[in-house]
Amino acid sequence: MQVEIFQVDAFSATAFGGNPAAVCPLQAWLADATLQQIAAENNLSETAFVVANGELFELRWFTPTVEVDLCGHATLAAAWVLFEQLGEQRDTLRFATRSGELRVRRDGARLAMDFPARQPQALAVPEGLLQALGLERIEALYRTDDYLVVVDDPALVAALAPDFAALAAFDVRGIAVTAPGREVDFVSRWFGPRVGVNEDPVTGSAHTSLAPYWAARLGKHSLSAEQGGLRKGQLHCQVLDNGRVIISGQAALYLRGTIFI
């Protein structure tokens, strides 16, 4: 069997930036074990699998170790492949996913993803979290399916060197550390050793929580964001009044090939 594969750098206008994701368009679903093996072999933070089903595209995301409920950068990559490589003519794509229906539309040079917003809830700092992150202090801690760790200086975010084994002990999908930005509204880094991704360069799904937090804090609905350590990506977020958040970015093709299984 042969499976077409694309590797796309999402949330970047050029290759070697943003967050790489693999995209595999399929005629029909393969066995879950096979999908997981392909994702493990790709060894990227996410591999997206897409199957056309009438007016919808069924979309699933796998890390090298598990299937996940939501992935922003691989959704952006999948939509970019459909639009730019496979000739999709519709202005808006509809994806059926484990997180419900997601829509991606053309927005000039960017693609805009319509996601459900998540409202972070404040909580006490659990024992060992600051030590695992290598931080002496934080402003506050919030939770959705991730921890949102707020610090006051973007330099603290840039300098992070976490203990990934210690972070994996916390029962959350991942840990986002965020601060006000200098050239953008806010910056962040995201660590997910519990789901097999020590650090994800750009995590679109995390911005469904980060954007509502910063929108409320800064008193604005339209926000610019940058995520990453050595490798960075850029996002634009718009927090709507209907419980949704629009996350937009560009993408660039790195690789197109064939998997033989």
C-alpha positions, -999 to 999 in steps of 0.1 A, spaced: 0 0 0 11 35 -8 1 66 12 8 101 1 25 123 27 31 161 30 53 177 56 42 213 62 57 240 85 26 256 100 24 291 115 54 302 93 56 319 59 87 300 50 101 265 56 122 258 87 100 280 109 68 274 128 57 238 137 62 209 113 32 185 108 27 156 86 -5 153 66 -17 121 50 -48 122 28 -65 88 27 -92 73 6 -105 54 36 -95 49 72 -67 25 80 -66 5 112 -59 27 143 -27 7 150 -14 15 115 -22 52 119 -3 52 152 26 34 136 28 60 108 28 88 134 55 72 154 76 66 123 72 103 113 83 113 148 68 147 145 46 163 172 15 156 151 5 136 120 -29 145 106 -50 120 86 -78 132 64 -106 113 47 -132 131 24 -168 123 34 -193 142 13 -192 179 22 -170 172 52 -134 160 57 -129 136 86 -97 146 104 -77 128 131 -44 138 148 -18 115 163 14 123 183 41 96 181 24 79 211 -13 88 213 -43 101 194 -53 136 206 -87 154 207 -75 187 191 -44 200 172 -43 234 158 -11 234 137 -19 201 121 -54 213 112 -38 244 96 -13 221 78 -41 198 66 -62 227 53 -32 242 35 -25 208 18 -61 206 6 -61 242 -6 -26 246 -20 -16 211 -31 -48 191 -38 -68 219 -56 -97 223 -32 -118 252 -45 -141 259 -16 -133 290 4 -142 273 37 -133 237 46 -154 218 72 -136 191 93 -154 165 115 -132 158 145 -132 144 180 -137 181 192 -167 186 169 -169 204 136 -140 227 128 -139 252 99 -109 267 81 -112 295 56 -89 315 34 -80 349 49 -57 366 25 -22 351 29 -33 333 61 -57 305 68 -82 311 97 -93 283 119 -126 285 139 -122 267 173 -142 265 205 -127 288 231 -116 274 265 -119 296 296 -90 291 320 -98 286 357 -74 299 384 -60 273 408 -33 269 434 2 260 422 8 222 428 38 211 446 68 206 423 56 225 393 79 255 396 109 233 402 100 212 372 99 243 351 130 258 366 111 290 377 115 307 411 82 327 408 51 330 386 22 355 385 -6 330 384 -16 295 373 -47 285 354 -61 253 339 -81 241 310 -69 208 295 -34 224 299 -18 243 327 -13 280 318 16 294 338 18 332 336 51 350 342 59 387 340 88 387 316 92 372 281 129 366 289 118 340 315 98 322 288 128 323 264 152 309 290 131 279 301 148 245 303 123 222 320 127 188 336 105 169 312 104 138 333 91 158 363 66 177 341 52 143 328 40 136 364 13 163 362 -21 151 350 -27 176 322 -23 174 285 6 200 286 20 230 303 20 264 285 42 292 300 32 326 288 42 363 293 33 397 278 53 402 246 74 432 234 67 430 196 35 410 199 7 409 225 19 377 242 45 350 239 44 314 250 61 280 250 43 247 254 56 214 269 37 181 266 59 152 277 28 134 290 15 131 254 50 123 239 59 158 229 86 174 251 82 208 234 58 217 206 72 247 187 37 262 179 5 248 195 -26 262 179 -49 244 203 -32 259 233 -42 293 220 -79 284 225 -71 290 261 -42 315 259 -62 339 236 -92 342 259 -69 348 289 -49 376 272 -80 391 256 -95 396 290 -63 408 306 -54 432 278 -90 443 270 -88 436 233 -103 409 211 -77 408 183 -42 397 194 -8 389 179 12 360 194 45 343 190 53 308 204 85 288 206 121 286 218 148 284 192 122 277 166 93 302 166 59 307 148 35 335 146 -3 335 151 -31 359 150 -60 353 174 -95 368 174 -117 361 204 -154 362 195 -184 368 217 -199 335 208 -175 313 227 -152 308 196 -117 319 188 -103 324 153 -66 313 151 -49 323 119 -15 317 104 5 309 73 22 276 62 49 264 39 56 231 22 88 213 33 83 178 18 60 157 -4 64 120 -8 50 85 -5 49 61 24 52 24 15 35 0 40 
